[in-house]
Amino acid sequence: MDERIQTWTPERLHSLQQLVLDRGGEMITVAAVTPGGEVAAYTEIVLPDPEGTSAVQYDTVVVPAHRGHGLGRAVKAHMAAQAAARHPRLRRIATTVADENGPMRAVNEALGYRREHGVGIYQIKL
């Protein structure tokens, strides 16, 4: 695919969060931080309607140096618990994962996520 890789900066992240807030939504972020203050893993969800029943998983990232220790599962489990406690009407969190991302698919399945449907991306050069 001819896609530009987006560069994520603190300013861009704050802008995205502000957009969610301006639209009446809420963003929940959970991070695992090392004793030295480095973010080792994080995950975030967006509740388009904080009083609604659905949320959308945005990102879950584990820094390569910290992979293999269960941090992806830990931050996602903690995030789901926090979201459920703060939003008792929440019933569904949707996420997307590439078929070739076996580790994250395993994390999602272990946490109770179930495959809903596949997605295809197509491109034509004009």
MOPAC internal coordinates of N, CA, C and O (Angstrom, degrees):
PM7 1SCF
backbone

  N    0.0000 0     0.00 0     0.00 0    0    0    0
  C    1.4516 1     0.00 0     0.00 0    1    0    0
  C    1.5153 1   109.28 1     0.00 0    2    1    0
  O    1.2310 1   121.35 1   -39.54 1    3    2    1
  N    1.2924 1   115.03 1   140.46 1    3    2    1
  C    1.4601 1   120.81 1   174.18 1    5    3    2
  C    1.5272 1   107.76 1   -89.24 1    6    5    3
  O    1.2310 1   120.89 1   -90.92 1    7    6    5
  N    1.3031 1   115.90 1    89.08 1    7    6    5
  C    1.4550 1   120.46 1   178.30 1    9    7    6
  C    1.5078 1   109.06 1  -126.00 1   10    9    7
  O    1.2310 1   120.94 1   -38.44 1   11   10    9
  N    1.3118 1   115.80 1   141.56 1   11   10    9
  C    1.4514 1   119.86 1   173.50 1   13   11   10
  C    1.5162 1   108.26 1   -82.07 1   14   13   11
  O    1.2310 1   120.47 1   -48.87 1   15   14   13
  N    1.3038 1   116.71 1   131.13 1   15   14   13
  C    1.4636 1   120.95 1   174.70 1   17   15   14
  C    1.5220 1   107.41 1   -76.39 1   18   17   15
  O    1.2310 1   120.53 1   -55.54 1   19   18   17
  N    1.3106 1   116.60 1   124.46 1   19   18   17
  C    1.4569 1   121.13 1  -179.69 1   21   19   18
  C    1.5296 1   110.18 1   -78.63 1   22   21   19
  O    1.2310 1   120.79 1   -40.98 1   23   22   21
  N    1.3028 1   116.10 1   139.02 1   23   22   21
  C    1.4566 1   121.38 1   175.14 1   25   23   22
  C    1.5189 1   107.90 1   -91.79 1   26   25   23
  O    1.2310 1   120.96 1   -56.36 1   27   26   25
  N    1.3260 1   115.78 1   123.64 1   27   26   25
  C    1.4549 1   120.23 1  -179.56 1   29   27   26
  C    1.5224 1   109.07 1   -95.37 1   30   29   27
  O    1.2310 1   121.50 1   -58.49 1   31   30   29
  N    1.3029 1   114.73 1   121.51 1   31   30   29
  C    1.4586 1   121.78 1   177.46 1   33   31   30
  C    1.5243 1   107.85 1  -118.32 1   34   33   31
  O    1.2310 1   119.87 1   -18.04 1   35   34   33
  N    1.3229 1   117.85 1   161.96 1   35   34   33
  C    1.4764 1   118.67 1   175.60 1   37   35   34
  C    1.5303 1   111.79 1   -56.04 1   38   37   35
  O    1.2310 1   120.49 1   141.81 1   39   38   37
  N    1.3205 1   116.68 1   -38.19 1   39   38   37
  C    1.4659 1   119.75 1   179.98 1   41   39   38
  C    1.5278 1   111.13 1   -64.32 1   42   41   39
  O    1.2310 1   120.57 1   138.62 1   43   42   41
  N    1.3083 1   116.51 1   -41.38 1   43   42   41
  C    1.4647 1   119.89 1   179.76 1   45   43   42
  C    1.5268 1   110.92 1   -66.41 1   46   45   43
  O    1.2310 1   120.22 1   139.97 1   47   46   45
  N    1.3283 1   117.19 1   -40.03 1   47   46   45
  C    1.4632 1   120.97 1   178.00 1   49   47   46
  C    1.5243 1   111.02 1   -63.99 1   50   49   47
  O    1.2310 1   120.49 1   136.33 1   51   50   49
  N    1.3382 1   116.66 1   -43.67 1   51   50   49
  C    1.4651 1   120.25 1   178.43 1   53   51   50
  C    1.5182 1   110.99 1   -63.94 1   54   53   51
  O    1.2310 1   120.33 1   142.36 1   55   54   53
  N    1.3334 1   116.98 1   -37.64 1   55   54   53
  C    1.4553 1   121.43 1   178.23 1   57   55   54
  C    1.5268 1   110.66 1   -64.10 1   58   57   55
  O    1.2310 1   120.24 1   136.72 1   59   58   57
  N    1.3350 1   117.15 1   -43.28 1   59   58   57
  C    1.4622 1   121.30 1   177.61 1   61   59   58
  C    1.5217 1   110.79 1   -61.64 1   62   61   59
  O    1.2310 1   120.61 1   133.94 1   63   62   61
  N    1.3336 1   116.44 1   -46.06 1   63   62   61
  C    1.4558 1   119.85 1   179.49 1   65   63   62
  C    1.5325 1   110.59 1   -61.60 1   66   65   63
  O    1.2310 1   120.04 1   138.51 1   67   66   65
  N    1.3191 1   117.54 1   -41.49 1   67   66   65
  C    1.4649 1   120.42 1   179.46 1   69   67   66
  C    1.5210 1   111.02 1   -63.68 1   70   69   67
  O    1.2310 1   120.10 1   141.81 1   71   70   69
  N    1.3291 1   117.41 1   -38.19 1   71   70   69
  C    1.4619 1   121.13 1   177.06 1   73   71   70
  C    1.5288 1   110.61 1   -60.62 1   74   73   71
  O    1.2310 1   120.48 1   135.21 1   75   74   73
  N    1.3361 1   116.68 1   -44.79 1   75   74   73
  C    1.4690 1   120.83 1   177.60 1   77   75   74
  C    1.5246 1   109.82 1   -59.43 1   78   77   75
  O    1.2310 1   120.43 1   133.50 1   79   78   77
  N    1.3351 1   116.78 1   -46.50 1   79   78   77
  C    1.4686 1   120.93 1  -179.81 1   81   79   78
  C    1.5170 1   111.78 1   -64.12 1   82   81   79
  O    1.2310 1   120.26 1   137.74 1   83   82   81
  N    1.3327 1   117.11 1   -42.26 1   83   82   81
  C    1.4607 1   121.32 1  -179.94 1   85   83   82
  C    1.5224 1   111.64 1   -61.69 1   86   85   83
  O    1.2310 1   120.47 1   151.80 1   87   86   85
  N    1.3193 1   116.70 1   -28.20 1   87   86   85
  C    1.4724 1   121.17 1   178.70 1   89   87   86
  C    1.5275 1   112.27 1   -88.23 1   90   89   87
  O    1.2310 1   120.13 1  -174.03 1   91   90   89
  N    1.3265 1   117.36 1     5.97 1   91   90   89
  C    1.4569 1   121.43 1   177.25 1   93   91   90
  C    1.5158 1   114.22 1    88.90 1   94   93   91
  O    1.2310 1   120.08 1  -171.27 1   95   94   93
  N    1.3189 1   117.45 1     8.73 1   95   94   93
  C    1.4606 1   120.95 1  -178.56 1   97   95   94
  C    1.5166 1   112.83 1   -93.67 1   98   97   95
  O    1.2310 1   121.77 1     4.18 1   99   98   97
  N    1.3022 1   114.21 1  -175.82 1   99   98   97
  C    1.4604 1   121.71 1   177.71 1  101   99   98
  C    1.5186 1   108.40 1  -138.61 1  102  101   99
  O    1.2310 1   120.63 1   -37.15 1  103  102  101
  N    1.3187 1   116.40 1   142.85 1  103  102  101
  C    1.4602 1   122.16 1   176.44 1  105  103  102
  C    1.5272 1   107.73 1  -117.36 1  106  105  103
  O    1.2310 1   120.96 1   -46.95 1  107  106  105
  N    1.3238 1   115.77 1   133.05 1  107  106  105
  C    1.4669 1   121.29 1   176.33 1  109  107  106
  C    1.5215 1   107.41 1  -116.68 1  110  109  107
  O    1.2310 1   120.93 1   -53.32 1  111  110  109
  N    1.3280 1   115.82 1   126.68 1  111  110  109
  C    1.4568 1   121.84 1   178.89 1  113  111  110
  C    1.5225 1   108.71 1  -122.31 1  114  113  111
  O    1.2310 1   120.79 1   -45.28 1  115  114  113
  N    1.3185 1   116.10 1   134.72 1  115  114  113
  C    1.4603 1   122.75 1   175.58 1  117  115  114
  C    1.5188 1   107.22 1  -125.22 1  118  117  115
  O    1.2310 1   120.57 1   -45.50 1  119  118  117
  N    1.3298 1   116.51 1   134.50 1  119  118  117
  C    1.4674 1   120.57 1  -179.35 1  121  119  118
  C    1.5197 1   110.71 1  -131.25 1  122  121  119
  O    1.2310 1   121.36 1   -31.46 1  123  122  121
  N    1.3222 1   115.01 1   148.54 1  123  122  121
  C    1.4716 1   122.50 1   169.46 1  125  123  122
  C    1.5215 1   105.62 1  -101.97 1  126  125  123
  O    1.2310 1   120.72 1   -56.99 1  127  126  125
  N    1.3232 1   116.23 1   123.01 1  127  126  125
  C    1.4537 1   121.69 1  -174.48 1  129  127  126
  C    1.5297 1   108.85 1  -118.11 1  130  129  127
  O    1.2310 1   120.72 1   -45.28 1  131  130  129
  N    1.3273 1   116.24 1   134.72 1  131  130  129
  C    1.4636 1   121.19 1   179.42 1  133  131  130
  C    1.5265 1   110.11 1   -71.59 1  134  133  131
  O    1.2310 1   119.90 1   -17.06 1  135  134  133
  N    1.3308 1   117.79 1   162.94 1  135  134  133
  C    1.4761 1   119.62 1   176.32 1  137  135  134
  C    1.5312 1   112.50 1   -56.18 1  138  137  135
  O    1.2310 1   120.26 1   153.54 1  139  138  137
  N    1.3281 1   117.10 1   -26.46 1  139  138  137
  C    1.4634 1   120.99 1   178.60 1  141  139  138
  C    1.5194 1   114.02 1   -84.08 1  142  141  139
  O    1.2310 1   119.82 1  -179.86 1  143  142  141
  N    1.3385 1   117.95 1     0.14 1  143  142  141
  C    1.4533 1   121.99 1   177.04 1  145  143  142
  C    1.5166 1   115.43 1    92.99 1  146  145  143
  O    1.2310 1   119.72 1  -176.30 1  147  146  145
  N    1.3352 1   118.15 1     3.70 1  147  146  145
  C    1.4613 1   121.64 1   178.86 1  149  147  146
  C    1.5295 1   109.64 1   -80.61 1  150  149  147
  O    1.2310 1   120.51 1   -43.49 1  151  150  149
  N    1.3331 1   116.62 1   136.51 1  151  150  149
  C    1.4636 1   120.52 1   174.03 1  153  151  150
  C    1.5248 1   106.88 1   -75.61 1  154  153  151
  O    1.2310 1   120.92 1   -62.69 1  155  154  153
  N    1.3350 1   115.84 1   117.31 1  155  154  153
  C    1.4607 1   121.53 1  -179.49 1  157  155  154
  C    1.5253 1   111.28 1   -92.78 1  158  157  155
  O    1.2310 1   120.66 1   151.22 1  159  158  157
  N    1.3400 1   116.35 1   -28.78 1  159  158  157
  C    1.4599 1   121.78 1  -179.48 1  161  159  158
  C    1.5196 1   108.31 1  -160.31 1  162  161  159
  O    1.2310 1   121.11 1   -28.00 1  163  162  161
  N    1.3185 1   115.49 1   152.00 1  163  162  161
  C    1.4654 1   118.83 1   172.91 1  165  163  162
  C    1.5141 1   109.34 1  -154.07 1  166  165  163
  O    1.2310 1   121.56 1   -18.45 1  167  166  165
  N    1.3103 1   114.61 1   161.55 1  167  166  165
  C    1.4561 1   121.89 1   174.19 1  169  167  166
  C    1.5126 1   107.59 1  -147.49 1  170  169  167
  O    1.2310 1   120.85 1   -25.66 1  171  170  169
  N    1.3283 1   115.97 1   154.34 1  171  170  169
  C    1.4544 1   119.34 1   178.83 1  173  171  170
  C    1.5171 1   110.16 1  -148.12 1  174  173  171
  O    1.2310 1   121.86 1   -31.33 1  175  174  173
  N    1.3318 1   114.04 1   148.67 1  175  174  173
  C    1.4510 1   120.51 1   174.41 1  177  175  174
  C    1.5214 1   108.26 1  -128.87 1  178  177  175
  O    1.2310 1   121.54 1   -21.88 1  179  178  177
  N    1.3267 1   114.65 1   158.12 1  179  178  177
  C    1.4507 1   121.47 1   174.96 1  181  179  178
  C    1.5213 1   107.95 1  -120.95 1  182  181  179
  O    1.2310 1   121.40 1   -48.67 1  183  182  181
  N    1.3101 1   114.93 1   131.33 1  183  182  181
  C    1.4570 1   121.64 1   172.13 1  185  183  182
  C    1.5295 1   105.74 1  -104.21 1  186  185  183
  O    1.2310 1   119.86 1   -78.34 1  187  186  185
  N    1.3388 1   117.86 1   101.66 1  187  186  185
  C    1.4674 1   119.48 1  -178.59 1  189  187  186
  C    1.5332 1   111.42 1   -57.23 1  190  189  187
  O    1.2310 1   120.94 1   143.90 1  191  190  189
  N    1.3302 1   115.81 1   -36.10 1  191  190  189
  C    1.4612 1   122.63 1   175.38 1  193  191  190
  C    1.5261 1   106.55 1  -127.42 1  194  193  191
  O    1.2310 1   119.71 1   -75.58 1  195  194  193
  N    1.3346 1   118.16 1   104.42 1  195  194  193
  C    1.4692 1   119.98 1  -177.15 1  197  195  194
  C    1.5307 1   114.41 1   -58.52 1  198  197  195
  O    1.2310 1   119.83 1   162.23 1  199  198  197
  N    1.3269 1   117.93 1   -17.77 1  199  198  197
  C    1.4665 1   121.12 1   177.18 1  201  199  198
  C    1.5275 1   111.36 1   -95.20 1  202  201  199
  O    1.2310 1   120.26 1   177.79 1  203  202  201
  N    1.3232 1   117.10 1    -2.21 1  203  202  201
  C    1.4597 1   121.75 1  -176.87 1  205  203  202
  C    1.5166 1   113.13 1   -83.98 1  206  205  203
  O    1.2310 1   121.41 1     8.79 1  207  206  205
  N    1.3205 1   114.90 1  -171.21 1  207  206  205
  C    1.4638 1   121.15 1  -175.29 1  209  207  206
  C    1.5223 1   113.56 1  -107.44 1  210  209  207
  O    1.2310 1   119.89 1   177.75 1  211  210  209
  N    1.3467 1   117.81 1    -2.25 1  211  210  209
  C    1.4697 1   120.23 1  -174.41 1  213  211  210
  C    1.5186 1   112.15 1  -128.12 1  214  213  211
  O    1.2310 1   121.89 1   -32.17 1  215  214  213
  N    1.3285 1   113.98 1   147.83 1  215  214  213
  C    1.4582 1   121.91 1   174.77 1  217  215  214
  C    1.5195 1   107.79 1  -134.98 1  218  217  215
  O    1.2310 1   121.17 1   -17.75 1  219  218  217
  N    1.3319 1   115.36 1   162.25 1  219  218  217
  C    1.4579 1   121.68 1   179.46 1  221  219  218
  C    1.5257 1   108.39 1  -121.57 1  222  221  219
  O    1.2310 1   121.08 1   -54.76 1  223  222  221
  N    1.3196 1   115.54 1   125.24 1  223  222  221
  C    1.4620 1   121.06 1   175.29 1  225  223  222
  C    1.5167 1   107.81 1   -72.68 1  226  225  223
  O    1.2310 1   119.58 1   -54.16 1  227  226  225
  N    1.3084 1   118.40 1   125.84 1  227  226  225
  C    1.4601 1   120.19 1   176.52 1  229  227  226
  C    1.5136 1   109.49 1   -90.93 1  230  229  227
  O    1.2310 1   119.59 1   102.49 1  231  230  229
  N    1.2852 1   118.38 1   -77.51 1  231  230  229
  C    1.4642 1   120.73 1  -175.86 1  233  231  230
  C    1.5130 1   111.55 1  -125.78 1  234  233  231
  O    1.2310 1   121.54 1   -29.60 1  235  234  233
  N    1.3135 1   114.65 1   150.40 1  235  234  233
  C    1.4583 1   122.54 1   163.21 1  237  235  234
  C    1.5185 1   104.67 1  -135.85 1  238  237  235
  O    1.2310 1   120.76 1   -57.20 1  239  238  237
  N    1.3119 1   116.15 1   122.80 1  239  238  237
  C    1.4606 1   121.10 1  -176.73 1  241  239  238
  C    1.5211 1   108.78 1  -133.31 1  242  241  239
  O    1.2310 1   121.28 1   -45.54 1  243  242  241
  N    1.3206 1   115.15 1   134.46 1  243  242  241
  C    1.4625 1   121.21 1   170.49 1  245  243  242
  C    1.5202 1   106.19 1  -120.26 1  246  245  243
  O    1.2310 1   120.73 1   -56.49 1  247  246  245
  N    1.3232 1   116.22 1   123.51 1  247  246  245
  C    1.4638 1   121.48 1   179.64 1  249  247  246
  C    1.5327 1   107.76 1   -59.92 1  250  249  247
  O    1.2310 1   119.82 1   -46.33 1  251  250  249
  N    1.3352 1   117.94 1   133.67 1  251  250  249
  C    1.4696 1   120.48 1  -175.41 1  253  251  250
  C    1.5301 1   114.85 1   -47.63 1  254  253  251
  O    1.2310 1   119.35 1   140.61 1  255  254  253
  N    1.3112 1   118.85 1   -39.39 1  255  254  253
  C    1.4753 1   120.82 1  -178.87 1  257  255  254
  C    1.5245 1   112.84 1   -66.03 1  258  257  255
  O    1.2310 1   120.21 1   165.24 1  259  258  257
  N    1.3315 1   117.20 1   -14.76 1  259  258  257
  C    1.4722 1   120.43 1  -176.78 1  261  259  258
  C    1.5296 1   112.56 1  -113.81 1  262  261  259
  O    1.2310 1   120.38 1  -169.58 1  263  262  261
  N    1.3148 1   116.87 1    10.42 1  263  262  261
  C    1.4662 1   119.61 1  -179.73 1  265  263  262
  C    1.5216 1   111.00 1   -75.04 1  266  265  263
  O    1.2310 1   121.50 1   -23.45 1  267  266  265
  N    1.3336 1   114.73 1   156.55 1  267  266  265
  C    1.4610 1   120.65 1   177.13 1  269  267  266
  C    1.5157 1   114.26 1    88.19 1  270  269  267
  O    1.2310 1   120.00 1  -171.54 1  271  270  269
  N    1.3358 1   117.60 1     8.46 1  271  270  269
  C    1.4680 1   120.98 1  -178.93 1  273  271  270
  C    1.5310 1   112.68 1  -115.71 1  274  273  271
  O    1.2310 1   120.47 1  -172.29 1  275  274  273
  N    1.3262 1   116.72 1     7.71 1  275  274  273
  C    1.4618 1   120.17 1   178.17 1  277  275  274
  C    1.5209 1   114.79 1    82.81 1  278  277  275
  O    1.2310 1   120.06 1  -165.74 1  279  278  277
  N    1.3331 1   117.49 1    14.26 1  279  278  277
  C    1.4621 1   119.59 1  -177.25 1  281  279  278
  C    1.5301 1   112.58 1   -69.00 1  282  281  279
  O    1.2310 1   119.93 1   143.09 1  283  282  281
  N    1.3265 1   117.73 1   -36.91 1  283  282  281
  C    1.4623 1   119.96 1   177.67 1  285  283  282
  C    1.5152 1   110.90 1   -58.88 1  286  285  283
  O    1.2310 1   121.14 1   132.45 1  287  286  285
  N    1.3088 1   115.42 1   -47.55 1  287  286  285
  C    1.4713 1   120.11 1   178.61 1  289  287  286
  C    1.5213 1   110.86 1   -63.96 1  290  289  287
  O    1.2310 1   120.23 1   138.43 1  291  290  289
  N    1.3230 1   117.17 1   -41.57 1  291  290  289
  C    1.4647 1   120.92 1  -177.54 1  293  291  290
  C    1.5284 1   111.80 1   -63.45 1  294  293  291
  O    1.2310 1   120.19 1   133.34 1  295  294  293
  N    1.3450 1   117.25 1   -46.66 1  295  294  293
  C    1.4695 1   118.18 1  -177.80 1  297  295  294
  C    1.5235 1   110.73 1   -69.57 1  298  297  295
  O    1.2310 1   120.00 1   143.43 1  299  298  297
  N    1.3419 1   117.60 1   -36.57 1  299  298  297
  C    1.4652 1   119.36 1   179.02 1  301  299  298
  C    1.5261 1   111.39 1   -68.18 1  302  301  299
  O    1.2310 1   120.03 1   139.83 1  303  302  301
  N    1.3216 1   117.54 1   -40.17 1  303  302  301
  C    1.4714 1   120.82 1   178.59 1  305  303  302
  C    1.5285 1   110.42 1   -64.95 1  306  305  303
  O    1.2310 1   120.71 1   136.07 1  307  306  305
  N    1.3298 1   116.24 1   -43.93 1  307  306  305
  C    1.4659 1   119.99 1   179.41 1  309  307  306
  C    1.5234 1   110.71 1   -64.86 1  310  309  307
  O    1.2310 1   120.33 1   138.81 1  311  310  309
  N    1.3233 1   116.97 1   -41.19 1  311  310  309
  C    1.4549 1   121.06 1   179.01 1  313  311  310
  C    1.5293 1   110.68 1   -61.57 1  314  313  311
  O    1.2310 1   119.88 1   135.58 1  315  314  313
  N    1.3246 1   117.83 1   -44.42 1  315  314  313
  C    1.4614 1   120.96 1  -179.91 1  317  315  314
  C    1.5298 1   110.39 1   -63.22 1  318  317  315
  O    1.2310 1   120.34 1   139.13 1  319  318  317
  N    1.3248 1   116.95 1   -40.87 1  319  318  317
  C    1.4651 1   120.65 1   178.30 1  321  319  318
  C    1.5305 1   111.20 1   -64.76 1  322  321  319
  O    1.2310 1   120.26 1   136.63 1  323  322  321
  N    1.3262 1   117.11 1   -43.37 1  323  322  321
  C    1.4630 1   121.18 1   177.95 1  325  323  322
  C    1.5298 1   111.05 1   -62.84 1  326  325  323
  O    1.2310 1   120.69 1   135.38 1  327  326  325
  N    1.3230 1   116.29 1   -44.62 1  327  326  325
  C    1.4616 1   120.24 1  -179.59 1  329  327  326
  C    1.5270 1   110.88 1   -63.21 1  330  329  327
  O    1.2310 1   120.16 1   137.13 1  331  330  329
  N    1.3291 1   117.29 1   -42.87 1  331  330  329
  C    1.4692 1   120.94 1   179.69 1  333  331  330
  C    1.5254 1   111.22 1   -64.94 1  334  333  331
  O    1.2310 1   120.22 1   140.52 1  335  334  333
  N    1.3314 1   117.19 1   -39.48 1  335  334  333
  C    1.4581 1   120.76 1  -179.87 1  337  335  334
  C    1.5323 1   111.57 1   -68.11 1  338  337  335
  O    1.2310 1   120.38 1   141.60 1  339  338  337
  N    1.3226 1   116.88 1   -38.40 1  339  338  337
  C    1.4611 1   121.51 1  -177.51 1  341  339  338
  C    1.5164 1   112.93 1   -82.51 1  342  341  339
  O    1.2310 1   120.72 1   156.19 1  343  342  341
  N    1.3400 1   116.23 1   -23.81 1  343  342  341
  C    1.4698 1   121.45 1  -175.31 1  345  343  342
  C    1.5246 1   109.23 1  -133.89 1  346  345  343
  O    1.2310 1   119.88 1   -98.69 1  347  346  345
  N    1.3267 1   117.84 1    81.31 1  347  346  345
  C    1.4707 1   120.99 1  -174.31 1  349  347  346
  C    1.5210 1   115.01 1   -61.34 1  350  349  347
  O    1.2310 1   119.32 1   161.47 1  351  350  349
  N    1.3245 1   118.90 1   -18.53 1  351  350  349
  C    1.4683 1   120.71 1   178.24 1  353  351  350
  C    1.5228 1   112.05 1   -83.87 1  354  353  351
  O    1.2310 1   119.85 1   169.05 1  355  354  353
  N    1.3330 1   117.89 1   -10.95 1  355  354  353
  C    1.4625 1   121.74 1  -178.38 1  357  355  354
  C    1.5261 1   110.32 1   -62.55 1  358  357  355
  O    1.2310 1   120.40 1   -52.31 1  359  358  357
  N    1.3114 1   116.84 1   127.69 1  359  358  357
  C    1.4656 1   122.40 1  -178.43 1  361  359  358
  C    1.5187 1   113.19 1  -124.86 1  362  361  359
  O    1.2310 1   119.89 1   163.00 1  363  362  361
  N    1.3466 1   117.81 1   -17.00 1  363  362  361
  C    1.4599 1   119.53 1  -170.98 1  365  363  362
  C    1.5207 1   109.53 1  -147.17 1  366  365  363
  O    1.2310 1   120.97 1   -47.35 1  367  366  365
  N    1.3289 1   115.75 1   132.65 1  367  366  365
  C    1.4531 1   122.37 1   170.97 1  369  367  366
  C    1.5226 1   106.48 1  -121.21 1  370  369  367
  O    1.2310 1   120.41 1   -60.94 1  371  370  369
  N    1.3156 1   116.82 1   119.06 1  371  370  369
  C    1.4624 1   121.81 1   179.53 1  373  371  370
  C    1.5213 1   109.12 1   -97.59 1  374  373  371
  O    1.2310 1   120.63 1   -35.56 1  375  374  373
  N    1.3190 1   116.40 1   144.44 1  375  374  373
  C    1.4565 1   121.43 1   178.18 1  377  375  374
  C    1.5152 1   109.24 1  -144.67 1  378  377  375
  O    1.2310 1   120.67 1   -14.87 1  379  378  377
  N    1.3119 1   116.33 1   165.13 1  379  378  377
  C    1.4609 1   120.73 1   173.44 1  381  379  378
  C    1.5178 1   108.52 1  -126.36 1  382  381  379
  O    1.2310 1   121.21 1   -35.29 1  383  382  381
  N    1.3211 1   115.29 1   144.71 1  383  382  381
  C    1.4631 1   121.97 1   179.17 1  385  383  382
  C    1.5236 1   107.59 1  -145.28 1  386  385  383
  O    1.2310 1   120.95 1   -45.56 1  387  386  385
  N    1.3169 1   115.79 1   134.44 1  387  386  385
  C    1.4667 1   119.96 1   177.54 1  389  387  386
  C    1.5225 1   109.79 1   -64.58 1  390  389  387
  O    1.2310 1   120.48 1   -37.34 1  391  390  389
  N    1.3264 1   116.68 1   142.66 1  391  390  389
  C    1.4625 1   120.76 1   179.26 1  393  391  390
  C    1.5199 1   112.21 1   -54.59 1  394  393  391
  O    1.2310 1   120.37 1   145.31 1  395  394  393
  N    1.3401 1   116.89 1   -34.69 1  395  394  393
  C    1.4654 1   119.50 1  -176.86 1  397  395  394
  C    1.5327 1   113.68 1   -81.55 1  398  397  395
  O    1.2310 1   119.92 1   178.43 1  399  398  397
  N    1.3345 1   117.75 1    -1.57 1  399  398  397
  C    1.4680 1   120.63 1   178.46 1  401  399  398
  C    1.5296 1   109.51 1   -91.92 1  402  401  399
  O    1.2310 1   121.03 1  -109.63 1  403  402  401
  N    1.3106 1   115.64 1    70.37 1  403  402  401
  C    1.4619 1   121.98 1  -177.83 1  405  403  402
  C    1.5148 1   114.56 1   -55.38 1  406  405  403
  O    1.2310 1   119.25 1   134.97 1  407  406  405
  N    1.3392 1   119.04 1   -45.03 1  407  406  405
  C    1.4681 1   118.68 1  -179.58 1  409  407  406
  C    1.5354 1   113.24 1   -59.20 1  410  409  407
  O    1.2310 1   120.03 1   136.51 1  411  410  409
  N    1.3242 1   117.54 1   -43.49 1  411  410  409
  C    1.4698 1   118.46 1  -179.00 1  413  411  410
  C    1.5202 1   111.17 1   -73.89 1  414  413  411
  O    1.2310 1   119.93 1   146.84 1  415  414  413
  N    1.3103 1   117.74 1   -33.16 1  415  414  413
  C    1.4662 1   119.21 1   174.55 1  417  415  414
  C    1.5205 1   110.23 1   -62.22 1  418  417  415
  O    1.2310 1   120.05 1   139.61 1  419  418  417
  N    1.3379 1   117.50 1   -40.39 1  419  418  417
  C    1.4693 1   121.34 1   178.42 1  421  419  418
  C    1.5286 1   110.62 1   -64.46 1  422  421  419
  O    1.2310 1   120.35 1   138.51 1  423  422  421
  N    1.3330 1   116.94 1   -41.49 1  423  422  421
  C    1.4655 1   120.56 1   177.05 1  425  423  422
  C    1.5246 1   109.76 1   -59.59 1  426  425  423
  O    1.2310 1   120.63 1   130.46 1  427  426  425
  N    1.3412 1   116.40 1   -49.54 1  427  426  425
  C    1.4541 1   119.76 1  -178.53 1  429  427  426
  C    1.5256 1   111.83 1   -60.14 1  430  429  427
  O    1.2310 1   120.34 1   135.84 1  431  430  429
  N    1.3258 1   116.96 1   -44.16 1  431  430  429
  C    1.4634 1   119.90 1  -179.90 1  433  431  430
  C    1.5196 1   111.19 1   -64.15 1  434  433  431
  O    1.2310 1   120.14 1   141.04 1  435  434  433
  N    1.3398 1   117.34 1   -38.96 1  435  434  433
  C    1.4685 1   120.99 1   179.06 1  437  435  434
  C    1.5309 1   111.24 1   -64.58 1  438  437  435
  O    1.2310 1   120.34 1   149.66 1  439  438  437
  N    1.3227 1   116.95 1   -30.34 1  439  438  437
  C    1.4652 1   121.24 1  -179.69 1  441  439  438
  C    1.5256 1   113.18 1   -86.79 1  442  441  439
  O    1.2310 1   120.17 1   175.70 1  443  442  441
  N    1.3375 1   117.27 1    -4.30 1  443  442  441
  C    1.4547 1   120.14 1   177.05 1  445  443  442
  C    1.5101 1   115.67 1   103.94 1  446  445  443
  O    1.2310 1   119.85 1  -179.06 1  447  446  445
  N    1.3289 1   117.89 1     0.94 1  447  446  445
  C    1.4613 1   119.68 1   174.56 1  449  447  446
  C    1.5235 1   108.17 1   -67.16 1  450  449  447
  O    1.2310 1   120.90 1   -36.72 1  451  450  449
  N    1.3309 1   115.88 1   143.28 1  451  450  449
  C    1.4570 1   121.13 1   178.09 1  453  451  450
  C    1.5248 1   109.07 1  -125.50 1  454  453  451
  O    1.2310 1   121.30 1   -38.84 1  455  454  453
  N    1.3121 1   115.11 1   141.16 1  455  454  453
  C    1.4714 1   120.46 1   179.66 1  457  455  454
  C    1.5199 1   109.43 1   -63.62 1  458  457  455
  O    1.2310 1   121.24 1   -51.93 1  459  458  457
  N    1.3069 1   115.24 1   128.07 1  459  458  457
  C    1.4543 1   120.68 1  -179.79 1  461  459  458
  C    1.5194 1   111.00 1   -98.56 1  462  461  459
  O    1.2310 1   120.28 1   131.80 1  463  462  461
  N    1.3265 1   117.06 1   -48.20 1  463  462  461
  C    1.4526 1   121.00 1   178.22 1  465  463  462
  C    1.5215 1   109.54 1  -166.92 1  466  465  463
  O    1.2310 1   121.05 1   -19.74 1  467  466  465
  N    1.3091 1   115.60 1   160.26 1  467  466  465
  C    1.4542 1   121.30 1   176.83 1  469  467  466
  C    1.5207 1   110.53 1   -88.17 1  470  469  467
  O    1.2310 1   121.00 1   -18.61 1  471  470  469
  N    1.3111 1   115.69 1   161.39 1  471  470  469
  C    1.4600 1   122.44 1   178.43 1  473  471  470
  C    1.5158 1   107.96 1  -131.52 1  474  473  471
  O    1.2310 1   120.23 1   -42.28 1  475  474  473
  N    1.3049 1   117.16 1   137.72 1  475  474  473
  C    1.4516 1   121.52 1   175.90 1  477  475  474
  C    1.5187 1   109.60 1  -116.31 1  478  477  475
  O    1.2310 1   121.17 1   -36.53 1  479  478  477
  N    1.3094 1   115.37 1   143.47 1  479  478  477
  C    1.4589 1   121.09 1   175.60 1  481  479  478
  C    1.5206 1   106.63 1  -116.61 1  482  481  479
  O    1.2310 1   120.73 1   -53.14 1  483  482  481
  N    1.3170 1   116.21 1   126.86 1  483  482  481
  C    1.4471 1   121.99 1  -177.50 1  485  483  482
  C    1.5253 1   109.58 1  -120.92 1  486  485  483
  O    1.2310 1   121.40 1   -29.30 1  487  486  485
  N    1.3017 1   114.94 1   150.70 1  487  486  485
  C    1.4567 1   119.82 1  -179.71 1  489  487  486
  C    1.5215 1   109.76 1  -142.75 1  490  489  487
  O    1.2310 1   121.16 1   -38.98 1  491  490  489
  N    1.3016 1   115.38 1   141.02 1  491  490  489
  C    1.4573 1   120.79 1   174.46 1  493  491  490
  C    1.5340 1   107.59 1  -128.86 1  494  493  491
  O    1.2310 1   121.06 1   -40.72 1  495  494  493
  N    1.3160 1   115.58 1   139.28 1  495  494  493
  C    1.4578 1   120.00 1   175.76 1  497  495  494
  C    1.5083 1   108.88 1   -92.26 1  498  497  495
  O    1.2310 1   120.80 1   -51.46 1  499  498  497
  N    1.3010 1   116.08 1   128.54 1  499  498  497
  C    1.4705 1   121.37 1  -179.59 1  501  499  498
  C    1.5191 1   110.40 1  -109.84 1  502  501  499
  O    1.2310 1   120.10 1   180.00 1  503  502  501

